[in-house]
Amino acid sequence: QVQLVESGGGLVQPGGSLRLSCAASGSIFRIERMGWYRQAPGKPRELVAQMSRAGGINYAESVKGRFTVSRDDAKNRMYLQMNSLKPEDTAVYYCQLTTTLWDDYWGQGTQVTVSS
């Protein structure tokens, strides 16, 4: 089993920044991909940013140039640096991991609220 725990969410004013962190623990074998998703009230969950084992990084069009995803494999952590935040970025943000055995794991989510 793999456990994912997000942290770093909160309330921020428009134009501000937040850094989310995802700590992974448990039986972590090879990671096929790892990324961040978000879900706003009344909307489906959507991909925000994802890193693949091959080294590719994908971002949602709505966050390109503002968000940066990164990993620290030595610490089993993944980060999402969010800059120039907008009210439409308000959502619960989830960490997600897929192993090379194609098992999917999700964190419990962390709330990000962008409001003045």
C-alpha positions in Angstrom: 0.0 0.0 0.0 1.0 3.6 -0.7 -0.1 6.6 1.4 -0.1 10.1 0.0 -0.5 13.1 2.3 -0.9 16.6 0.9 -0.2 19.8 2.8 0.3 23.5 2.1 -3.2 24.5 1.2 -5.0 27.6 2.6 -6.5 30.9 1.9 -4.6 33.3 -0.3 -5.4 36.6 -2.1 -5.6 36.8 -5.9 -2.1 37.2 -7.3 -0.6 35.4 -4.3 1.4 32.1 -4.1 1.2 28.8 -2.4 3.3 25.7 -2.4 1.7 22.4 -2.0 3.6 19.3 -0.8 2.7 15.6 -1.2 4.5 13.1 1.0 4.5 9.5 -0.2 5.1 6.5 2.1 4.6 2.8 2.1 5.4 0.2 -0.5 6.6 2.5 -3.2 8.1 0.6 -6.2 8.6 2.1 -9.5 6.4 5.1 -10.2 4.9 5.4 -13.7 3.5 8.9 -13.2 2.8 11.3 -10.4 0.8 14.4 -10.4 -1.7 16.9 -9.1 -5.4 17.1 -9.7 -8.1 19.5 -8.5 -11.8 19.6 -8.0 -13.9 22.7 -7.6 -17.4 22.6 -6.3 -19.9 21.3 -8.8 -17.1 20.4 -11.3 -15.3 17.2 -12.3 -11.9 16.5 -11.1 -9.3 17.7 -13.5 -5.6 17.2 -14.1 -3.4 20.1 -13.1 0.1 18.8 -13.6 1.7 15.4 -14.1 5.2 14.0 -14.4 5.9 10.7 -16.1 8.6 8.1 -15.6 10.0 9.0 -19.0 10.6 12.5 -17.8 7.7 14.3 -19.5 5.7 17.0 -17.7 2.2 18.0 -18.6 0.3 21.0 -17.4 -3.3 22.1 -17.8 -3.6 25.0 -20.2 -5.2 27.1 -17.4 -2.1 26.9 -15.2 0.8 26.9 -17.7 3.3 29.6 -16.8 1.9 30.0 -13.3 2.3 26.5 -11.7 5.4 24.4 -11.5 5.5 20.7 -10.5 8.6 19.1 -9.1 9.8 16.0 -7.2 12.4 15.2 -4.6 12.8 11.4 -4.8 15.2 11.3 -1.9 12.5 12.6 0.3 9.6 10.8 -1.5 7.9 14.2 -2.0 6.3 16.0 -4.8 5.6 19.8 -4.9 3.3 22.2 -6.7 4.4 25.8 -6.7 1.4 28.0 -7.6 2.0 31.6 -8.5 -0.3 34.4 -9.7 -3.2 32.6 -8.2 -6.7 33.4 -9.5 -10.1 32.9 -7.9 -10.8 30.2 -10.4 -7.9 28.2 -9.0 -10.0 27.6 -5.9 -10.5 23.9 -5.4 -9.5 20.8 -3.4 -6.1 19.7 -4.7 -5.2 16.0 -4.8 -1.9 14.2 -5.1 -2.0 11.1 -7.3 0.5 8.4 -8.0 0.4 5.5 -10.5 2.9 2.6 -10.2 4.4 0.7 -13.0 2.0 -2.1 -12.0 -0.8 0.4 -12.9 -2.0 0.8 -9.3 -3.5 4.2 -8.6 -3.3 6.0 -5.3 -4.8 9.3 -4.1 -4.3 11.6 -1.2 -7.1 13.0 0.9 -6.8 16.5 -0.7 -6.0 19.9 0.5 -8.2 23.0 0.1 -6.9 26.0 -1.8 -9.1 29.1 -1.6 -8.2 32.2 -3.6 -10.2 35.2 -2.5 -9.8 38.8 -1.4 
